[in-house]
């Protein structure tokens, strides 16, 4: 009887090793997946912040395309992100145009751990921000600064 119990324990130890070998890759894959999703959310927040900073820089009196680009570069550079695009309407604004718009986008595969291995190349994370330009009078009743 004692010999049977010892043999049963030995067989159970082998089952634990097999169970660990089957479950461990799934747990590791799940953990890496959660890290990727968390990174993507952080990336989305960084892109949104960069668009806001660019629009804020462009809304100041006398702002130029270089000011917008510099503000976006500083925000994206703080997160060590490269390969993003900036689109803005500041170069086409006239003296009476009220709003400046900045769009920042980055392909997901340029900023994730796995790159395009799990389909990252098919997604682009982007954000658009529009702000009212300072010092521009829209006229009374249009929502601008009243004289």
Rosetta constraint file for C-alpha pairs under 8 A:
AtomPair CA 1 CA 5 HARMONIC 6.57 0.50
AtomPair CA 2 CA 6 HARMONIC 6.42 0.50
AtomPair CA 3 CA 7 HARMONIC 6.27 0.50
AtomPair CA 4 CA 8 HARMONIC 6.17 0.50
AtomPair CA 5 CA 9 HARMONIC 6.28 0.50
AtomPair CA 6 CA 10 HARMONIC 6.38 0.50
AtomPair CA 7 CA 11 HARMONIC 6.37 0.50
AtomPair CA 8 CA 12 HARMONIC 6.23 0.50
AtomPair CA 9 CA 13 HARMONIC 6.31 0.50
AtomPair CA 10 CA 14 HARMONIC 6.76 0.50
AtomPair CA 11 CA 15 HARMONIC 6.63 0.50
AtomPair CA 12 CA 16 HARMONIC 6.41 0.50
AtomPair CA 13 CA 17 HARMONIC 6.54 0.50
AtomPair CA 14 CA 18 HARMONIC 6.42 0.50
AtomPair CA 15 CA 19 HARMONIC 6.09 0.50
AtomPair CA 16 CA 20 HARMONIC 6.08 0.50
AtomPair CA 17 CA 21 HARMONIC 6.15 0.50
AtomPair CA 18 CA 22 HARMONIC 6.28 0.50
AtomPair CA 19 CA 23 HARMONIC 6.07 0.50
AtomPair CA 20 CA 24 HARMONIC 5.59 0.50
AtomPair CA 21 CA 25 HARMONIC 7.25 0.50
AtomPair CA 22 CA 26 HARMONIC 7.40 0.50
AtomPair CA 23 CA 27 HARMONIC 6.28 0.50
AtomPair CA 24 CA 28 HARMONIC 6.14 0.50
AtomPair CA 25 CA 29 HARMONIC 5.98 0.50
AtomPair CA 26 CA 30 HARMONIC 6.10 0.50
AtomPair CA 27 CA 31 HARMONIC 6.16 0.50
AtomPair CA 28 CA 32 HARMONIC 6.18 0.50
AtomPair CA 29 CA 33 HARMONIC 6.06 0.50
AtomPair CA 30 CA 34 HARMONIC 6.25 0.50
AtomPair CA 31 CA 35 HARMONIC 6.33 0.50
AtomPair CA 32 CA 36 HARMONIC 6.24 0.50
AtomPair CA 33 CA 37 HARMONIC 6.28 0.50
AtomPair CA 34 CA 38 HARMONIC 6.09 0.50
AtomPair CA 35 CA 39 HARMONIC 6.05 0.50
AtomPair CA 36 CA 40 HARMONIC 6.14 0.50
AtomPair CA 36 CA 112 HARMONIC 6.80 0.50
AtomPair CA 36 CA 113 HARMONIC 6.99 0.50
AtomPair CA 37 CA 41 HARMONIC 6.33 0.50
AtomPair CA 38 CA 42 HARMONIC 6.26 0.50
AtomPair CA 39 CA 43 HARMONIC 6.04 0.50
AtomPair CA 39 CA 112 HARMONIC 7.03 0.50
AtomPair CA 40 CA 44 HARMONIC 6.14 0.50
AtomPair CA 40 CA 108 HARMONIC 7.67 0.50
AtomPair CA 40 CA 112 HARMONIC 7.31 0.50
AtomPair CA 41 CA 45 HARMONIC 6.32 0.50
AtomPair CA 42 CA 46 HARMONIC 6.21 0.50
AtomPair CA 43 CA 47 HARMONIC 6.18 0.50
AtomPair CA 43 CA 111 HARMONIC 7.66 0.50
AtomPair CA 43 CA 125 HARMONIC 7.78 0.50
AtomPair CA 44 CA 48 HARMONIC 6.19 0.50
AtomPair CA 44 CA 125 HARMONIC 6.22 0.50
AtomPair CA 44 CA 126 HARMONIC 7.19 0.50
AtomPair CA 44 CA 127 HARMONIC 7.87 0.50
AtomPair CA 45 CA 49 HARMONIC 6.14 0.50
AtomPair CA 46 CA 50 HARMONIC 6.13 0.50
AtomPair CA 46 CA 75 HARMONIC 7.39 0.50
AtomPair CA 46 CA 76 HARMONIC 6.93 0.50
AtomPair CA 46 CA 79 HARMONIC 7.51 0.50
AtomPair CA 47 CA 51 HARMONIC 6.25 0.50
AtomPair CA 47 CA 76 HARMONIC 7.23 0.50
AtomPair CA 47 CA 104 HARMONIC 6.25 0.50
AtomPair CA 47 CA 105 HARMONIC 6.87 0.50
AtomPair CA 47 CA 106 HARMONIC 7.92 0.50
AtomPair CA 47 CA 125 HARMONIC 7.51 0.50
AtomPair CA 47 CA 126 HARMONIC 6.39 0.50
AtomPair CA 47 CA 127 HARMONIC 6.19 0.50
AtomPair CA 48 CA 52 HARMONIC 6.28 0.50
AtomPair CA 48 CA 104 HARMONIC 7.67 0.50
AtomPair CA 48 CA 126 HARMONIC 7.41 0.50
AtomPair CA 48 CA 127 HARMONIC 5.21 0.50
AtomPair CA 48 CA 128 HARMONIC 7.37 0.50
AtomPair CA 48 CA 129 HARMONIC 7.88 0.50
AtomPair CA 49 CA 53 HARMONIC 6.11 0.50
AtomPair CA 49 CA 75 HARMONIC 7.15 0.50
AtomPair CA 50 CA 54 HARMONIC 6.10 0.50
AtomPair CA 50 CA 71 HARMONIC 7.28 0.50
AtomPair CA 50 CA 72 HARMONIC 4.88 0.50
AtomPair CA 50 CA 73 HARMONIC 7.78 0.50
AtomPair CA 50 CA 75 HARMONIC 5.13 0.50
AtomPair CA 50 CA 76 HARMONIC 6.29 0.50
AtomPair CA 50 CA 104 HARMONIC 7.06 0.50
AtomPair CA 51 CA 55 HARMONIC 6.11 0.50
AtomPair CA 51 CA 72 HARMONIC 6.57 0.50
AtomPair CA 51 CA 102 HARMONIC 5.69 0.50
AtomPair CA 51 CA 103 HARMONIC 5.86 0.50
AtomPair CA 51 CA 104 HARMONIC 5.60 0.50
AtomPair CA 51 CA 127 HARMONIC 6.35 0.50
AtomPair CA 51 CA 128 HARMONIC 6.13 0.50
AtomPair CA 51 CA 129 HARMONIC 5.74 0.50
AtomPair CA 52 CA 56 HARMONIC 6.00 0.50
AtomPair CA 52 CA 102 HARMONIC 7.66 0.50
AtomPair CA 52 CA 129 HARMONIC 5.73 0.50
AtomPair CA 53 CA 57 HARMONIC 6.15 0.50
AtomPair CA 53 CA 68 HARMONIC 7.84 0.50
AtomPair CA 53 CA 71 HARMONIC 5.81 0.50
AtomPair CA 53 CA 72 HARMONIC 6.30 0.50
AtomPair CA 53 CA 75 HARMONIC 7.41 0.50
AtomPair CA 54 CA 58 HARMONIC 6.13 0.50
AtomPair CA 54 CA 67 HARMONIC 7.65 0.50
AtomPair CA 54 CA 68 HARMONIC 4.53 0.50
AtomPair CA 54 CA 69 HARMONIC 6.74 0.50
AtomPair CA 54 CA 70 HARMONIC 7.80 0.50
AtomPair CA 54 CA 71 HARMONIC 5.13 0.50
AtomPair CA 54 CA 72 HARMONIC 5.14 0.50
AtomPair CA 54 CA 102 HARMONIC 6.32 0.50
AtomPair CA 55 CA 59 HARMONIC 6.03 0.50
AtomPair CA 55 CA 68 HARMONIC 6.77 0.50
AtomPair CA 55 CA 100 HARMONIC 6.36 0.50
AtomPair CA 55 CA 101 HARMONIC 6.15 0.50
AtomPair CA 55 CA 102 HARMONIC 5.48 0.50
AtomPair CA 55 CA 129 HARMONIC 6.29 0.50
AtomPair CA 55 CA 130 HARMONIC 6.40 0.50
AtomPair CA 55 CA 131 HARMONIC 6.05 0.50
AtomPair CA 56 CA 60 HARMONIC 6.88 0.50
AtomPair CA 56 CA 131 HARMONIC 6.92 0.50
AtomPair CA 57 CA 63 HARMONIC 6.75 0.50
AtomPair CA 57 CA 67 HARMONIC 6.09 0.50
AtomPair CA 57 CA 68 HARMONIC 5.52 0.50
AtomPair CA 57 CA 71 HARMONIC 6.57 0.50
AtomPair CA 58 CA 63 HARMONIC 5.16 0.50
AtomPair CA 58 CA 64 HARMONIC 6.63 0.50
AtomPair CA 58 CA 65 HARMONIC 7.46 0.50
AtomPair CA 58 CA 67 HARMONIC 6.64 0.50
AtomPair CA 58 CA 68 HARMONIC 5.43 0.50
AtomPair CA 58 CA 90 HARMONIC 6.90 0.50
AtomPair CA 58 CA 100 HARMONIC 6.41 0.50
AtomPair CA 58 CA 133 HARMONIC 7.44 0.50
AtomPair CA 59 CA 63 HARMONIC 6.82 0.50
AtomPair CA 59 CA 99 HARMONIC 7.61 0.50
AtomPair CA 59 CA 100 HARMONIC 6.24 0.50
AtomPair CA 59 CA 131 HARMONIC 6.39 0.50
AtomPair CA 59 CA 132 HARMONIC 6.21 0.50
AtomPair CA 59 CA 133 HARMONIC 4.12 0.50
AtomPair CA 59 CA 134 HARMONIC 5.73 0.50
AtomPair CA 60 CA 133 HARMONIC 6.24 0.50
AtomPair CA 60 CA 134 HARMONIC 5.49 0.50
AtomPair CA 60 CA 135 HARMONIC 7.87 0.50
AtomPair CA 61 CA 133 HARMONIC 7.20 0.50
AtomPair CA 61 CA 134 HARMONIC 5.87 0.50
AtomPair CA 61 CA 135 HARMONIC 6.21 0.50
AtomPair CA 63 CA 67 HARMONIC 6.09 0.50
AtomPair CA 63 CA 68 HARMONIC 7.65 0.50
AtomPair CA 64 CA 68 HARMONIC 6.69 0.50
AtomPair CA 64 CA 90 HARMONIC 6.80 0.50
AtomPair CA 64 CA 91 HARMONIC 7.19 0.50
AtomPair CA 65 CA 69 HARMONIC 6.12 0.50
AtomPair CA 65 CA 88 HARMONIC 7.94 0.50
AtomPair CA 65 CA 90 HARMONIC 6.15 0.50
AtomPair CA 65 CA 91 HARMONIC 6.24 0.50
AtomPair CA 66 CA 70 HARMONIC 5.92 0.50
AtomPair CA 67 CA 71 HARMONIC 6.24 0.50
AtomPair CA 68 CA 72 HARMONIC 6.29 0.50
AtomPair CA 69 CA 73 HARMONIC 5.95 0.50
AtomPair CA 69 CA 86 HARMONIC 7.34 0.50
AtomPair CA 70 CA 74 HARMONIC 6.12 0.50
AtomPair CA 71 CA 75 HARMONIC 6.41 0.50
AtomPair CA 72 CA 76 HARMONIC 6.11 0.50
AtomPair CA 72 CA 86 HARMONIC 7.88 0.50
AtomPair CA 72 CA 104 HARMONIC 8.00 0.50
AtomPair CA 73 CA 77 HARMONIC 5.61 0.50
AtomPair CA 74 CA 78 HARMONIC 6.14 0.50
AtomPair CA 75 CA 79 HARMONIC 7.12 0.50
AtomPair CA 76 CA 80 HARMONIC 6.44 0.50
AtomPair CA 76 CA 81 HARMONIC 5.42 0.50
AtomPair CA 76 CA 82 HARMONIC 7.38 0.50
AtomPair CA 77 CA 81 HARMONIC 5.70 0.50
AtomPair CA 77 CA 82 HARMONIC 7.42 0.50
AtomPair CA 81 CA 111 HARMONIC 6.73 0.50
AtomPair CA 82 CA 110 HARMONIC 7.48 0.50
AtomPair CA 82 CA 111 HARMONIC 7.95 0.50
AtomPair CA 83 CA 106 HARMONIC 6.47 0.50
AtomPair CA 83 CA 107 HARMONIC 7.76 0.50
AtomPair CA 83 CA 110 HARMONIC 6.67 0.50
AtomPair CA 84 CA 104 HARMONIC 6.89 0.50
AtomPair CA 84 CA 105 HARMONIC 5.57 0.50
AtomPair CA 84 CA 106 HARMONIC 4.36 0.50
AtomPair CA 84 CA 107 HARMONIC 7.29 0.50
AtomPair CA 85 CA 104 HARMONIC 5.69 0.50
AtomPair CA 85 CA 105 HARMONIC 5.41 0.50
AtomPair CA 85 CA 106 HARMONIC 6.40 0.50
AtomPair CA 86 CA 102 HARMONIC 7.07 0.50
AtomPair CA 86 CA 103 HARMONIC 5.74 0.50
AtomPair CA 86 CA 104 HARMONIC 4.74 0.50
AtomPair CA 86 CA 105 HARMONIC 6.83 0.50
AtomPair CA 87 CA 102 HARMONIC 5.78 0.50
AtomPair CA 87 CA 103 HARMONIC 5.02 0.50
AtomPair CA 87 CA 104 HARMONIC 6.52 0.50
AtomPair CA 88 CA 100 HARMONIC 7.36 0.50
AtomPair CA 88 CA 101 HARMONIC 5.49 0.50
AtomPair CA 88 CA 102 HARMONIC 4.45 0.50
AtomPair CA 88 CA 103 HARMONIC 6.23 0.50
AtomPair CA 89 CA 93 HARMONIC 6.52 0.50
AtomPair CA 89 CA 100 HARMONIC 6.20 0.50
AtomPair CA 89 CA 101 HARMONIC 5.83 0.50
AtomPair CA 89 CA 102 HARMONIC 7.09 0.50
AtomPair CA 90 CA 100 HARMONIC 5.93 0.50
AtomPair CA 90 CA 101 HARMONIC 7.31 0.50
AtomPair CA 93 CA 97 HARMONIC 5.78 0.50
AtomPair CA 93 CA 100 HARMONIC 7.83 0.50
AtomPair CA 95 CA 136 HARMONIC 7.65 0.50
AtomPair CA 96 CA 136 HARMONIC 6.59 0.50
AtomPair CA 96 CA 137 HARMONIC 7.47 0.50
AtomPair CA 96 CA 138 HARMONIC 7.27 0.50
AtomPair CA 97 CA 136 HARMONIC 7.68 0.50
AtomPair CA 98 CA 132 HARMONIC 5.66 0.50
AtomPair CA 98 CA 133 HARMONIC 5.50 0.50
AtomPair CA 98 CA 136 HARMONIC 6.43 0.50
AtomPair CA 98 CA 138 HARMONIC 7.03 0.50
AtomPair CA 99 CA 130 HARMONIC 6.38 0.50
AtomPair CA 99 CA 131 HARMONIC 5.51 0.50
AtomPair CA 99 CA 132 HARMONIC 4.49 0.50
AtomPair CA 99 CA 133 HARMONIC 5.52 0.50
AtomPair CA 100 CA 130 HARMONIC 5.60 0.50
AtomPair CA 100 CA 131 HARMONIC 5.54 0.50
AtomPair CA 100 CA 132 HARMONIC 6.40 0.50
AtomPair CA 100 CA 133 HARMONIC 6.43 0.50
AtomPair CA 101 CA 128 HARMONIC 6.98 0.50
AtomPair CA 101 CA 129 HARMONIC 5.67 0.50
AtomPair CA 101 CA 130 HARMONIC 4.26 0.50
AtomPair CA 101 CA 131 HARMONIC 6.57 0.50
AtomPair CA 102 CA 128 HARMONIC 5.64 0.50
AtomPair CA 102 CA 129 HARMONIC 5.44 0.50
AtomPair CA 102 CA 130 HARMONIC 6.49 0.50
AtomPair CA 103 CA 126 HARMONIC 7.02 0.50
AtomPair CA 103 CA 127 HARMONIC 5.62 0.50
AtomPair CA 103 CA 128 HARMONIC 4.19 0.50
AtomPair CA 103 CA 129 HARMONIC 6.46 0.50
AtomPair CA 104 CA 126 HARMONIC 5.51 0.50
AtomPair CA 104 CA 127 HARMONIC 5.57 0.50
AtomPair CA 104 CA 128 HARMONIC 6.56 0.50
AtomPair CA 105 CA 124 HARMONIC 6.57 0.50
AtomPair CA 105 CA 125 HARMONIC 5.51 0.50
AtomPair CA 105 CA 126 HARMONIC 3.87 0.50
AtomPair CA 105 CA 127 HARMONIC 6.43 0.50
AtomPair CA 106 CA 110 HARMONIC 7.11 0.50
AtomPair CA 106 CA 111 HARMONIC 7.86 0.50
AtomPair CA 106 CA 124 HARMONIC 5.62 0.50
AtomPair CA 106 CA 125 HARMONIC 5.46 0.50
AtomPair CA 106 CA 126 HARMONIC 6.34 0.50
AtomPair CA 107 CA 111 HARMONIC 7.30 0.50
AtomPair CA 107 CA 120 HARMONIC 7.59 0.50
AtomPair CA 107 CA 121 HARMONIC 6.42 0.50
AtomPair CA 107 CA 122 HARMONIC 7.72 0.50
AtomPair CA 107 CA 123 HARMONIC 6.01 0.50
AtomPair CA 107 CA 124 HARMONIC 4.23 0.50
AtomPair CA 107 CA 125 HARMONIC 6.16 0.50
AtomPair CA 108 CA 112 HARMONIC 6.32 0.50
AtomPair CA 108 CA 115 HARMONIC 7.38 0.50
AtomPair CA 108 CA 120 HARMONIC 5.19 0.50
AtomPair CA 108 CA 121 HARMONIC 6.14 0.50
AtomPair CA 108 CA 122 HARMONIC 7.65 0.50
AtomPair CA 108 CA 123 HARMONIC 5.51 0.50
AtomPair CA 108 CA 124 HARMONIC 5.41 0.50
AtomPair CA 108 CA 125 HARMONIC 6.30 0.50
AtomPair CA 109 CA 114 HARMONIC 7.38 0.50
AtomPair CA 109 CA 115 HARMONIC 4.10 0.50
AtomPair CA 109 CA 116 HARMONIC 5.04 0.50
AtomPair CA 109 CA 119 HARMONIC 7.89 0.50
AtomPair CA 109 CA 120 HARMONIC 4.44 0.50
AtomPair CA 109 CA 121 HARMONIC 4.91 0.50
AtomPair CA 109 CA 123 HARMONIC 7.69 0.50
AtomPair CA 110 CA 115 HARMONIC 6.31 0.50
AtomPair CA 110 CA 121 HARMONIC 7.98 0.50
AtomPair CA 111 CA 115 HARMONIC 7.08 0.50
AtomPair CA 112 CA 120 HARMONIC 7.73 0.50
AtomPair CA 114 CA 118 HARMONIC 6.89 0.50
AtomPair CA 114 CA 120 HARMONIC 7.73 0.50
AtomPair CA 115 CA 119 HARMONIC 7.93 0.50
AtomPair CA 115 CA 120 HARMONIC 5.77 0.50
AtomPair CA 115 CA 121 HARMONIC 7.25 0.50
AtomPair CA 116 CA 120 HARMONIC 4.31 0.50
AtomPair CA 116 CA 121 HARMONIC 4.92 0.50
AtomPair CA 119 CA 123 HARMONIC 7.69 0.50
AtomPair CA 136 CA 144 HARMONIC 7.61 0.50
AtomPair CA 136 CA 145 HARMONIC 7.62 0.50
AtomPair CA 137 CA 144 HARMONIC 5.57 0.50
AtomPair CA 137 CA 145 HARMONIC 5.33 0.50
AtomPair CA 137 CA 146 HARMONIC 7.28 0.50
AtomPair CA 137 CA 147 HARMONIC 7.91 0.50
AtomPair CA 138 CA 142 HARMONIC 6.10 0.50
AtomPair CA 138 CA 143 HARMONIC 6.73 0.50
AtomPair CA 138 CA 144 HARMONIC 4.33 0.50
AtomPair CA 138 CA 145 HARMONIC 6.41 0.50
AtomPair CA 138 CA 146 HARMONIC 7.99 0.50
AtomPair CA 139 CA 143 HARMONIC 7.58 0.50
AtomPair CA 139 CA 144 HARMONIC 5.91 0.50
AtomPair CA 139 CA 145 HARMONIC 6.82 0.50
AtomPair CA 139 CA 146 HARMONIC 6.37 0.50
AtomPair CA 139 CA 147 HARMONIC 7.69 0.50
AtomPair CA 140 CA 144 HARMONIC 6.70 0.50
AtomPair CA 140 CA 145 HARMONIC 7.17 0.50
AtomPair CA 140 CA 146 HARMONIC 5.27 0.50
AtomPair CA 140 CA 147 HARMONIC 7.43 0.50
AtomPair CA 141 CA 146 HARMONIC 7.98 0.50
